[in-house]
Amino acid sequence: MAALNEEELRWSSTSTQLGNVAKPLNPEESNSVDLLNPAPKAIWVMGGGTMKVTLMGGSTVQFTGLPDDLYIDWLRIKRLWSTGTTATIIGIY
């Protein structure tokens, strides 16, 4: 997953509003690698399907039947698993 560059990191950490930075969250090789630091403040499911994630508290859960164009701002994730994820996900910082 591409790291936030200096300007993106500044916008993400200094703003209280969402949507200043958006990055695709690619699940390749993420079965053992956490997402960027900071973690996304929200996620957008562009292409529906299944999403397996590890939450900030350490629980791992798989969401199935997610529709296209779903915005989730109540779920904080630290890992997007490649095994068990078919949805296309964008991280909102």
MMTF fields as JSON, N, C-alpha, C and O atoms, coordinates in Angstrom:
{
  "mmtfVersion": "1.0.0",
  "mmtfProducer": "UNKNOWN",
  "numBonds": 371,
  "numAtoms": 372,
  "numGroups": 93,
  "numChains": 1,
  "numModels": 1,
  "chainsPerModel": [1],
  "groupsPerChain": [93],
  "chainIdList": ["A"],
  "bondAtomList": [4, 2, 8, 6, 12, 10, 16, 14, 20, 18, 24, 22, 28, 26, 32, 30, 36, 34, 40, 38, 44, 42, 48, 46, 52, 50, 56, 54, 60, 58, 64, 62, 68, 66, 72, 70, 76, 74, 80, 78, 84, 82, 88, 86, 92, 90, 96, 94, 100, 98, 104, 102, 108, 106, 112, 110, 116, 114, 120, 118, 124, 122, 128, 126, 132, 130, 136, 134, 140, 138, 144, 142, 148, 146, 152, 150, 156, 154, 160, 158, 164, 162, 168, 166, 172, 170, 176, 174, 180, 178, 184, 182, 188, 186, 192, 190, 196, 194, 200, 198, 204, 202, 208, 206, 212, 210, 216, 214, 220, 218, 224, 222, 228, 226, 232, 230, 236, 234, 240, 238, 244, 242, 248, 246, 252, 250, 256, 254, 260, 258, 264, 262, 268, 266, 272, 270, 276, 274, 280, 278, 284, 282, 288, 286, 292, 290, 296, 294, 300, 298, 304, 302, 308, 306, 312, 310, 316, 314, 320, 318, 324, 322, 328, 326, 332, 330, 336, 334, 340, 338, 344, 342, 348, 346, 352, 350, 356, 354, 360, 358, 364, 362, 368, 366],
  "bondOrderList": [1, 1, 1, 1, 1, 1, 1, 1, 1, 1, 1, 1, 1, 1, 1, 1, 1, 1, 1, 1, 1, 1, 1, 1, 1, 1, 1, 1, 1, 1, 1, 1, 1, 1, 1, 1, 1, 1, 1, 1, 1, 1, 1, 1, 1, 1, 1, 1, 1, 1, 1, 1, 1, 1, 1, 1, 1, 1, 1, 1, 1, 1, 1, 1, 1, 1, 1, 1, 1, 1, 1, 1, 1, 1, 1, 1, 1, 1, 1, 1, 1, 1, 1, 1, 1, 1, 1, 1, 1, 1, 1, 1],
  "groupList": [{"groupName": "MET", "atomNameList": ["N", "CA", "C", "O"], "elementList": ["N", "C", "C", "O"], "formalChargeList": [0, 0, 0, 0], "bondAtomList": [1, 0, 2, 1, 3, 2], "bondOrderList": [1, 1, 2], "singleLetterCode": "M", "chemCompType": "L-PEPTIDE LINKING"}, {"groupName": "ALA", "atomNameList": ["N", "CA", "C", "O"], "elementList": ["N", "C", "C", "O"], "formalChargeList": [0, 0, 0, 0], "bondAtomList": [1, 0, 2, 1, 3, 2], "bondOrderList": [1, 1, 2], "singleLetterCode": "A", "chemCompType": "L-PEPTIDE LINKING"}, {"groupName": "LEU", "atomNameList": ["N", "CA", "C", "O"], "elementList": ["N", "C", "C", "O"], "formalChargeList": [0, 0, 0, 0], "bondAtomList": [1, 0, 2, 1, 3, 2], "bondOrderList": [1, 1, 2], "singleLetterCode": "L", "chemCompType": "L-PEPTIDE LINKING"}, {"groupName": "ASN", "atomNameList": ["N", "CA", "C", "O"], "elementList": ["N", "C", "C", "O"], "formalChargeList": [0, 0, 0, 0], "bondAtomList": [1, 0, 2, 1, 3, 2], "bondOrderList": [1, 1, 2], "singleLetterCode": "N", "chemCompType": "L-PEPTIDE LINKING"}, {"groupName": "GLU", "atomNameList": ["N", "CA", "C", "O"], "elementList": ["N", "C", "C", "O"], "formalChargeList": [0, 0, 0, 0], "bondAtomList": [1, 0, 2, 1, 3, 2], "bondOrderList": [1, 1, 2], "singleLetterCode": "E", "chemCompType": "L-PEPTIDE LINKING"}, {"groupName": "ARG", "atomNameList": ["N", "CA", "C", "O"], "elementList": ["N", "C", "C", "O"], "formalChargeList": [0, 0, 0, 0], "bondAtomList": [1, 0, 2, 1, 3, 2], "bondOrderList": [1, 1, 2], "singleLetterCode": "R", "chemCompType": "L-PEPTIDE LINKING"}, {"groupName": "TRP", "atomNameList": ["N", "CA", "C", "O"], "elementList": ["N", "C", "C", "O"], "formalChargeList": [0, 0, 0, 0], "bondAtomList": [1, 0, 2, 1, 3, 2], "bondOrderList": [1, 1, 2], "singleLetterCode": "W", "chemCompType": "L-PEPTIDE LINKING"}, {"groupName": "SER", "atomNameList": ["N", "CA", "C", "O"], "elementList": ["N", "C", "C", "O"], "formalChargeList": [0, 0, 0, 0], "bondAtomList": [1, 0, 2, 1, 3, 2], "bondOrderList": [1, 1, 2], "singleLetterCode": "S", "chemCompType": "L-PEPTIDE LINKING"}, {"groupName": "THR", "atomNameList": ["N", "CA", "C", "O"], "elementList": ["N", "C", "C", "O"], "formalChargeList": [0, 0, 0, 0], "bondAtomList": [1, 0, 2, 1, 3, 2], "bondOrderList": [1, 1, 2], "singleLetterCode": "T", "chemCompType": "L-PEPTIDE LINKING"}, {"groupName": "GLN", "atomNameList": ["N", "CA", "C", "O"], "elementList": ["N", "C", "C", "O"], "formalChargeList": [0, 0, 0, 0], "bondAtomList": [1, 0, 2, 1, 3, 2], "bondOrderList": [1, 1, 2], "singleLetterCode": "Q", "chemCompType": "L-PEPTIDE LINKING"}, {"groupName": "GLY", "atomNameList": ["N", "CA", "C", "O"], "elementList": ["N", "C", "C", "O"], "formalChargeList": [0, 0, 0, 0], "bondAtomList": [1, 0, 2, 1, 3, 2], "bondOrderList": [1, 1, 2], "singleLetterCode": "G", "chemCompType": "PEPTIDE LINKING"}, {"groupName": "VAL", "atomNameList": ["N", "CA", "C", "O"], "elementList": ["N", "C", "C", "O"], "formalChargeList": [0, 0, 0, 0], "bondAtomList": [1, 0, 2, 1, 3, 2], "bondOrderList": [1, 1, 2], "singleLetterCode": "V", "chemCompType": "L-PEPTIDE LINKING"}, {"groupName": "LYS", "atomNameList": ["N", "CA", "C", "O"], "elementList": ["N", "C", "C", "O"], "formalChargeList": [0, 0, 0, 0], "bondAtomList": [1, 0, 2, 1, 3, 2], "bondOrderList": [1, 1, 2], "singleLetterCode": "K", "chemCompType": "L-PEPTIDE LINKING"}, {"groupName": "PRO", "atomNameList": ["N", "CA", "C", "O"], "elementList": ["N", "C", "C", "O"], "formalChargeList": [0, 0, 0, 0], "bondAtomList": [1, 0, 2, 1, 3, 2], "bondOrderList": [1, 1, 2], "singleLetterCode": "P", "chemCompType": "L-PEPTIDE LINKING"}, {"groupName": "ASP", "atomNameList": ["N", "CA", "C", "O"], "elementList": ["N", "C", "C", "O"], "formalChargeList": [0, 0, 0, 0], "bondAtomList": [1, 0, 2, 1, 3, 2], "bondOrderList": [1, 1, 2], "singleLetterCode": "D", "chemCompType": "L-PEPTIDE LINKING"}, {"groupName": "ILE", "atomNameList": ["N", "CA", "C", "O"], "elementList": ["N", "C", "C", "O"], "formalChargeList": [0, 0, 0, 0], "bondAtomList": [1, 0, 2, 1, 3, 2], "bondOrderList": [1, 1, 2], "singleLetterCode": "I", "chemCompType": "L-PEPTIDE LINKING"}, {"groupName": "PHE", "atomNameList": ["N", "CA", "C", "O"], "elementList": ["N", "C", "C", "O"], "formalChargeList": [0, 0, 0, 0], "bondAtomList": [1, 0, 2, 1, 3, 2], "bondOrderList": [1, 1, 2], "singleLetterCode": "F", "chemCompType": "L-PEPTIDE LINKING"}, {"groupName": "TYR", "atomNameList": ["N", "CA", "C", "O"], "elementList": ["N", "C", "C", "O"], "formalChargeList": [0, 0, 0, 0], "bondAtomList": [1, 0, 2, 1, 3, 2], "bondOrderList": [1, 1, 2], "singleLetterCode": "Y", "chemCompType": "L-PEPTIDE LINKING"}],
  "groupTypeList": [0, 1, 1, 2, 3, 4, 4, 4, 2, 5, 6, 7, 7, 8, 7, 8, 9, 2, 10, 3, 11, 1, 12, 13, 2, 3, 13, 4, 4, 7, 3, 7, 11, 14, 2, 2, 3, 13, 1, 13, 12, 1, 15, 6, 11, 0, 10, 10, 10, 8, 0, 12, 11, 8, 2, 0, 10, 10, 7, 8, 11, 9, 16, 8, 10, 2, 13, 14, 14, 2, 17, 15, 14, 6, 2, 5, 15, 12, 5, 2, 6, 7, 8, 10, 8, 8, 1, 8, 15, 15, 10, 15, 17],
  "groupIdList": [1, 2, 3, 4, 5, 6, 7, 8, 9, 10, 11, 12, 13, 14, 15, 16, 17, 18, 19, 20, 21, 22, 23, 24, 25, 26, 27, 28, 29, 30, 31, 32, 33, 34, 35, 36, 37, 38, 39, 40, 41, 42, 43, 44, 45, 46, 47, 48, 49, 50, 51, 52, 53, 54, 55, 56, 57, 58, 59, 60, 61, 62, 63, 64, 65, 66, 67, 68, 69, 70, 71, 72, 73, 74, 75, 76, 77, 78, 79, 80, 81, 82, 83, 84, 85, 86, 87, 88, 89, 90, 91, 92, 93],
  "secStructList": [7, 7, 7, 7, 7, 2, 2, 2, 2, 2, 2, 2, 2, 2, 7, 1, 1, 1, 7, 1, 7, 3, 3, 3, 3, 7, 7, 6, 6, 6, 6, 1, 7, 7, 7, 7, 1, 1, 7, 7, 1, 3, 3, 3, 3, 3, 3, 7, 3, 3, 3, 3, 3, 3, 3, 6, 6, 1, 7, 3, 3, 3, 3, 3, 3, 3, 7, 1, 1, 3, 3, 3, 7, 1, 7, 7, 3, 3, 3, 3, 7, 1, 6, 6, 7, 7, 1, 3, 3, 3, 3, 3, 7],
  "xCoordList": [0.83, 0.0, 0.878, 1.842, 0.549, 1.351, 1.231, 0.134, 2.364, 2.375, 1.884, 2.004, 1.331, 0.953, 2.22, 3.179, 2.217, 3.373, 3.27, 2.285, 4.271, 4.334, 3.122, 2.557, 2.722, 1.573, 0.279, -0.551, 0.094, -1.108, -1.168, -2.232, -0.029, 0.022, -0.34, -1.056, 0.154, -0.161, -1.662, -2.277, -2.249, -3.686, -4.498, -5.508, -4.055, -4.785, -4.749, -5.76, -3.598, -3.447, -3.88, -4.166, -3.939, -4.275, -5.724, -6.209, -6.417, -7.794, -8.769, -8.532, -9.855, -10.895, -11.928, -12.794, -11.844, -12.795, -12.251, -11.04, -13.159, -12.785, -12.693, -13.283, -11.964, -11.954, -10.816, -10.806, -9.864, -8.719, -7.748, -7.025, -7.731, -6.861, -7.639, -8.337, -7.525, -8.126, -7.075, -6.387, -6.958, -5.974, -6.629, -7.381, -6.353, -6.832, -6.181, -4.983, -6.953, -6.426, -6.367, -7.389, -5.182, -4.991, -4.695, -3.749, -5.485, -5.292, -4.117, -3.868, -3.382, -2.267, -1.276, -0.885, -0.88, 0.142, -0.227, 0.649, -1.479, -1.834, -2.301, -2.791, -2.158, -2.49, -1.559, -1.902, -0.381, 0.582, 1.067, 1.959, 0.492, 0.952, -0.216, -1.257, -0.043, -1.08, -1.113, -0.162, -2.233, -2.381, -1.462, -0.682, -1.577, -0.772, -0.999, -2.045, -0.043, -0.203, -0.205, 0.831, -1.267, -2.478, -3.402, -3.324, -4.271, -5.286, -6.35, -6.533, -7.052, -8.118, -9.192, -9.54, -9.708, -10.79, -12.137, -13.098, -12.195, -13.403, -12.979, -11.855, -13.881, -13.608, -14.799, -15.944, -14.491, -15.514, -15.386, -14.337, -16.452, -16.482, -16.965, -18.164, -16.02, -16.364, -17.056, -18.107, -16.44, -16.982, -17.332, -16.462, -18.57, -19.048, -18.447, -17.733, -18.754, -18.249, -18.048, -18.882, -16.931, -16.59, -15.366, -14.467, -15.33, -14.207, -13.839, -14.65, -12.607, -12.098, -11.112, -10.161, -11.339, -10.521, -10.154, -10.835, -9.064, -8.73, -8.995, -8.484, -9.788, -10.152, -9.034, -8.138, -9.077, -8.042, -7.892, -6.793, -8.968, -8.917, -8.377, -8.18, -8.134, -7.536, -8.469, -8.004, -9.77, -10.728, -10.657, -10.488, -10.785, -10.846, -12.256, -12.825, -12.822, -14.202, -14.292, -13.538, -15.22, -15.448, -16.874, -17.838, -16.992, -18.291, -18.593, -17.768, -19.765, -20.143, -21.336, -22.105, -21.474, -22.617, -22.604, -23.661, -21.414, -21.339, -21.727, -21.249, -22.584, -22.999, -21.956, -21.069, -22.072, -21.251, -21.573, -22.685, -20.594, -20.771, -21.278, -22.251, -20.606, -20.958, -19.906, -18.714, -20.338, -19.448, -19.571, -20.673, -18.437, -18.44, -17.511, -16.297, -18.072, -17.241, -17.283, -16.748, -17.909, -18.023, -17.108, -17.144, -16.301, -15.438, -13.99, -13.627, -13.161, -11.736, -10.95, -10.978, -10.249, -9.522, -8.02, -7.535, -7.296, -5.842, -5.245, -4.07, -6.05, -5.554, -6.689, -7.783, -6.42, -7.345, -6.731, -5.67, -7.389, -6.847, -7.003, -8.039, -5.976, -6.104, -6.934, -7.731, -6.753, -7.567, -8.924, -9.015, -9.957, -11.291, -11.802, -12.888, -11.044, -11.491, -11.636, -10.688, -12.845, -13.095, -13.547, -13.56, -13.917, -14.41, -13.261, -12.113, -13.578, -12.617, -12.812, -13.897, -11.746, -11.834, -10.946, -9.808, -11.473, -10.716, -10.662, -11.685, -9.477, -9.319, -9.462, -8.853, -10.246, -10.458, -9.724, -9.964, -8.83, -7.984, -8.309, -7.699],
  "yCoordList": [-1.171, 0.0, 1.238, 1.328, 2.164, 3.373, 4.201, 4.456, 4.603, 5.429, 6.829, 7.294, 7.495, 8.894, 9.714, 9.536, 10.624, 11.51, 12.604, 12.668, 13.449, 14.446, 15.374, 15.65, 15.853, 16.757, 16.04, 16.597, 14.808, 14.036, 13.75, 13.84, 13.407, 13.142, 14.393, 14.311, 15.548, 16.81, 17.088, 17.444, 16.929, 17.176, 16.2, 16.572, 14.955, 13.935, 14.187, 14.026, 14.58, 14.709, 16.057, 16.158, 17.101, 18.43, 18.816, 19.754, 18.13, 18.493, 17.611, 16.416, 18.206, 17.438, 16.924, 16.127, 17.373, 16.944, 15.747, 15.591, 14.91, 13.776, 14.195, 15.194, 13.436, 13.635, 14.477, 14.817, 14.826, 15.588, 14.712, 15.2, 13.416, 12.469, 11.178, 10.719, 10.59, 9.29, 8.426, 8.881, 7.182, 6.25, 4.891, 4.443, 4.229, 2.855, 1.964, 2.086, 1.074, 0.097, -1.237, -1.892, -1.625, -2.867, -3.997, -3.908, -5.052, -6.112, -7.045, -7.95, -6.858, -7.749, -7.742, -6.683, -8.914, -9.103, -8.504, -8.336, -8.181, -7.537, -8.52, -8.106, -9.819, -10.782, -10.638, -11.035, -10.071, -9.919, -8.487, -8.234, -7.529, -6.14, -5.225, -5.271, -4.391, -3.415, -2.302, -2.106, -1.57, -0.43, 0.705, 0.59, 1.771, 2.952, 3.492, 3.26, 4.193, 4.936, 6.405, 6.892, 7.12, 6.789, 5.863, 5.766, 5.192, 4.339, 5.22, 6.363, 4.715, 5.498, 5.898, 5.124, 7.118, 7.594, 7.059, 7.006, 6.665, 6.087, 5.268, 5.395, 4.432, 3.681, 3.784, 3.951, 3.679, 3.717, 2.421, 2.138, 1.638, 0.408, 0.784, 0.94, 0.929, 1.304, 0.155, 0.321, -1.004, -2.199, -3.207, -3.646, -3.568, -4.429, -5.823, -6.212, -6.551, -7.914, -8.23, -7.9, -8.874, -9.284, -8.519, -8.235, -8.186, -7.451, -8.086, -8.129, -8.58, -9.122, -8.118, -7.725, -7.699, -6.657, -7.032, -7.822, -6.445, -6.46, -5.054, -4.082, -4.944, -3.651, -3.127, -3.881, -1.859, -1.235, -1.94, -1.972, -2.503, -3.208, -4.628, -5.277, -5.122, -6.427, -7.521, -8.602, -7.274, -8.277, -8.382, -7.376, -9.589, -9.802, -10.229, -11.116, -9.59, -9.854, -9.81, -9.088, -10.588, -10.592, -10.121, -10.683, -9.092, -8.552, -9.085, -8.961, -9.676, -10.238, -9.485, -8.868, -9.546, -8.926, -7.408, -6.78, -6.807, -5.34, -4.81, -5.322, -3.796, -3.245, -2.274, -1.817, -1.971, -0.925, 0.415, 0.637, 1.296, 2.686, 2.785, 3.485, 2.076, 2.089, 2.89, 2.595, 3.893, 4.736, 4.31, 4.271, 3.991, 3.538, 4.423, 4.404, 5.201, 6.062, 5.628, 6.317, 4.499, 4.012, 2.825, 2.25, 2.457, 1.291, 1.717, 2.239, 1.499, 1.84, 0.554, -0.335, 0.462, -0.766, -0.532, 0.547, -1.569, -1.471, -2.453, -2.34, -3.428, -4.353, -4.77, -5.099, -4.755, -5.26, -6.549, -6.523, -7.656, -8.962, -9.237, -8.925, -9.821, -10.238, -11.507, -11.66, -12.423, -13.627, -13.249, -12.811, -13.415, -13.1, -11.732, -11.337, -10.99, -9.675, -9.694, -9.997, -9.364, -9.243, -7.839, -7.491, -7.03, -5.672, -4.733, -4.975, -3.67, -2.607, -1.501, -0.928, -1.196, -0.319, 0.913, 0.807, 2.075, 3.329, 3.786, 3.811, 4.145, 4.698, 6.207, 6.865, 6.761, 8.204, 8.67, 8.173, 9.631, 10.12, 11.572, 12.156],
  "zCoordList": [0.0, 0.0, 0.0, 0.76, -0.832, -0.943, 0.335, 0.831, 0.841, 2.048, 1.721, 0.588, 2.727, 2.544, 2.398, 3.15, 1.415, 1.297, 2.361, 3.097, 2.441, 3.519, 3.524, 4.582, 2.357, 2.289, 2.658, 3.377, 2.175, 2.509, 4.004, 4.616, 4.586, 6.018, 6.815, 7.813, 6.375, 7.054, 6.979, 7.984, 5.801, 5.651, 6.483, 7.079, 6.521, 7.275, 8.764, 9.447, 9.274, 10.723, 11.276, 12.469, 10.447, 10.975, 10.755, 11.387, 9.889, 9.589, 10.362, 10.543, 10.809, 11.49, 10.494, 10.854, 9.249, 8.237, 7.471, 7.311, 7.004, 6.174, 4.719, 4.306, 3.964, 2.525, 2.01, 0.827, 2.834, 2.359, 1.579, 0.71, 1.891, 1.208, 0.997, 1.902, -0.191, -0.489, -1.179, -2.093, -0.736, -1.302, -1.489, -0.623, -2.611, -2.75, -1.707, -1.448, -1.108, -0.168, -0.89, -1.095, -1.268, -2.007, -1.036, -0.253, -1.077, -0.1, -0.377, 0.42, -1.478, -1.755, -0.604, -0.113, -0.186, 0.839, 2.19, 3.038, 2.412, 3.674, 4.733, 5.784, 4.476, 5.522, 6.71, 7.824, 6.481, 7.572, 7.739, 8.549, 6.978, 7.018, 7.354, 6.697, 8.38, 8.72, 7.69, 6.934, 7.671, 6.77, 7.192, 8.138, 6.481, 6.754, 8.148, 8.753, 8.639, 9.885, 9.489, 9.036, 9.627, 10.382, 9.602, 8.378, 10.331, 9.725, 9.08, 9.499, 8.075, 7.444, 8.459, 9.35, 8.309, 9.176, 8.708, 9.476, 7.444, 6.859, 5.651, 5.164, 5.175, 3.961, 3.022, 3.444, 1.739, 0.704, -0.079, -0.659, -0.095, -0.873, -2.269, -2.498, -3.202, -4.581, -5.299, -5.918, -5.2, -5.828, -4.756, -4.004, -4.68, -3.61, -3.618, -4.542, -2.578, -2.428, -0.967, -0.124, -0.673, 0.676, 1.14, 0.348, 2.417, 2.99, 4.321, 5.246, 4.411, 5.668, 6.234, 5.559, 7.483, 8.102, 9.53, 10.184, 9.991, 11.407, 11.915, 11.359, 12.966, 13.53, 14.415, 14.795, 14.74, 15.564, 16.906, 17.459, 17.44, 18.715, 18.627, 19.654, 17.413, 17.232, 16.746, 16.384, 16.728, 16.243, 14.727, 14.038, 14.211, 12.767, 12.411, 13.047, 11.385, 10.992, 9.47, 8.817, 8.911, 7.476, 7.198, 7.718, 6.376, 5.972, 4.582, 3.677, 4.406, 3.111, 2.547, 3.284, 1.242, 0.579, 0.597, 0.55, 0.666, 0.659, -0.717, -1.729, -0.771, -2.066, -2.626, -1.904, -3.899, -4.509, -3.865, -3.387, -3.86, -3.42, -1.98, -1.701, -1.072, 0.346, 1.11, 1.02, 1.856, 2.662, 4.121, 4.668, 4.753, 6.146, 6.954, 6.749, 7.872, 8.725, 10.187, 11.055, 10.457, 11.836, 12.101, 13.188, 11.139, 11.255, 11.07, 10.016, 12.086, 11.988, 11.797, 12.647, 10.672, 10.358, 10.378, 10.038, 10.784, 10.723, 9.724, 9.374, 9.254, 8.246, 7.325, 7.782, 6.025, 5.009, 4.468, 3.844, 4.705, 4.341, 2.853, 2.266, 2.242, 0.845, 0.747, -0.179, 1.7, 1.759, 2.338, 3.485, 1.558, 2.044, 1.639, 2.063, 0.823, 0.366, -1.153, -1.879, -1.62, -3.05, -3.429, -4.61, -2.441, -2.69, -3.042, -2.67, -3.757, -4.066, -3.042, -2.939, -2.275, -1.119, -1.293, -1.751, -0.925, -0.88, 0.572, 1.256, 1.041, 2.386, 2.351, 1.507, 3.243, 3.355, 4.61, 5.71, 4.422, 5.516, 5.841, 6.736]
}
